[in-house]
Amino acid sequence: MTTPPGRAPAGRGPVAGRLTLRARMALLTAAAVALAVAACATAGWLITRNQLYRELDRRLAAVSGGPPGPGPEGEGPPRPLARQLAACAGRPAAGGARPPGPFEIVQLIDARGRTCAVPGSGSLTVTAADAAVARGERGPLYRDGDGVTADGTKDRVRVLTRPFRTDQGERAAASFALSLDEVEGPLDNLALLLAAVTALGVLASAGAGLMIARASLRPVDELTGAVEHIARTEDLAVRIPEEGTDEIARLGRSFNSMTAALTASRERQRRLIADAGHELRTPLTSLRTNIDLLLRAEAAGRDLPAPARRDLLDSVKAQMRELSSLVGDLLELARPDEAGPVRETVALHEAVARAVDRARLRGPGLTVRADTEPWYVLGDPASLERAAVNLLDNAVKFSPPGATVDVRLTGGELTVRDHGPGIAAADLPHVFDRFWRSPSARSLPGSGLGLSIVARVVAESGGRVALEPAPGGGTLARVRLPGSPTPGD
């Protein structure tokens, strides 16, 4: 799925797409530190505010007659306030001296919600909650409110409204207020200080994030340089230092493993091409020589004797057959591993029986004895039959005239035994290598790929293959394939 022109891929904005990884890491680090500093500053400001308010409430409670109780029944007010309440006639009293105490504003409220300002102490805005305290419907109340001081200045105040009873037993309430300036002023200063500290923290974190990103991404820069060098020069010998055990070190090791695998793959490809070219050269040279001889004879107007012409054509046919076999083997070996082998149930005994029939046709002077039991495996039918044919062809090729080749399949093990010259112990480790041929077999037809194909097919089917000297001379090939005597088990 392609991204429409002019649109950023999902999950990445246009700005993120323009930023380098280093810049993004620095930006994320700065953002994370900024959030942390802002959260700490906000928490500190709130804690300080709560402490200042708690102290202001404590002072209000102390100067208003002690900490108020939780219920709606309060003790009588201070005597000057009680006399003031008794003198209230539903309107603010005029004149008189301000009662003793550190209050900025003091106001009385009777049970009917009427207010009576204490002379010389200003007035407060009465709320429904204050009236409820005066009626005895709720206990003492702390709140923020608005008031007017004795000189007529509007002010934000902290109010404590607490209930009491008059000398006549009537319910009433008194509101005591202190200015919030001594709280809000320090809080404003603290907010400015914390904002400055937060800004400095963000700047410091951005610088630290940039340095951390530069140090953290240094191995990535080395890896990028190595990749760019390989893309430019195709030099797979480049290696990344593998220091440490962190994710970057794992990435470096993975990169080195990848380049090593690519180097090995390139080397195998180079060897395959070189060996294939060498093996193809022989039949092609023979074909060209025979065809040139036929063409020269025809150009000279002198026909070759019939036996010689027949020998030449037989040689051409044999070389073409060898060339076709070699090309088929090369195509089998060049099949990409990532394509994955075919996995289906194969009757191995039937594939071996067909291979035995073909071996009898290719070795008319030999006796091929077969003893097979039913055995079903998972694999590619054509490849498994080709592997069996290659094993039998190998046995037929090295068997002397009139010899016997014994083929046996029992319990999931296929054995092919010939009575030829056998394989030297020094040659056994190399028999499954591509294009390898023993010195005694280099004069015989073949490409040296047959046993390599057998090893690959058996490995793809989860089995094992081995060659060993047979008792009494000759070679014994053993193939063990997992499976069952009945299909579907």
HELIX and SHEET records of a PDB file:
HELIX    1   1 PRO A   14  ARG A   18  1                                   5    
HELIX    2   2 LEU A   21  VAL A   63  1                                  43    
HELIX    3   3 ARG A   79  ALA A   87  1                                   9    
HELIX    4   4 ALA A  128  ALA A  134  1                                   7    
HELIX    5   5 ASP A  181  SER A  216  1                                  36    
HELIX    6   6 ARG A  218  THR A  233  1                                  16    
HELIX    7   7 GLU A  247  ALA A  300  1                                  54    
HELIX    8   8 ALA A  306  LEU A  333  1                                  28    
HELIX    9   9 ASP A  337  ALA A  339  5                                   3    
HELIX   10  10 LEU A  348  ARG A  362  1                                  15    
HELIX   11  11 PRO A  381  PHE A  398  1                                  18    
HELIX   12  12 LEU A  428  HIS A  430  5                                   3    
HELIX   13  13 PRO A  439  ALA A  441  5                                   3    
HELIX   14  14 GLY A  450  GLU A  460  1                                  11    
SHEET    1   A 6 THR A 115  ALA A 117  0                                        
SHEET    2   A 6 ILE A 105  ASP A 110 -1                                        
SHEET    3   A 6 ARG A 171  SER A 179 -1                                        
SHEET    4   A 6 LYS A 154  ARG A 165 -1                                        
SHEET    5   A 6 LEU A 141  VAL A 148 -1                                        
SHEET    6   A 6 SER A 123  LEU A 124 -1                                        
SHEET    1   B 3 GLU A 344  ALA A 347  0                                        
SHEET    2   B 3 TYR A 376  GLY A 379 -1                                        
SHEET    3   B 3 GLY A 483  SER A 484 -1                                        
SHEET    1   C 5 THR A 367  THR A 372  0                                        
SHEET    2   C 5 THR A 404  THR A 410  1                                        
SHEET    3   C 5 GLU A 413  ARG A 417 -1                                        
SHEET    4   C 5 THR A 475  ARG A 480 -1                                        
SHEET    5   C 5 ARG A 464  PRO A 469 -1                                        
END                                                                             
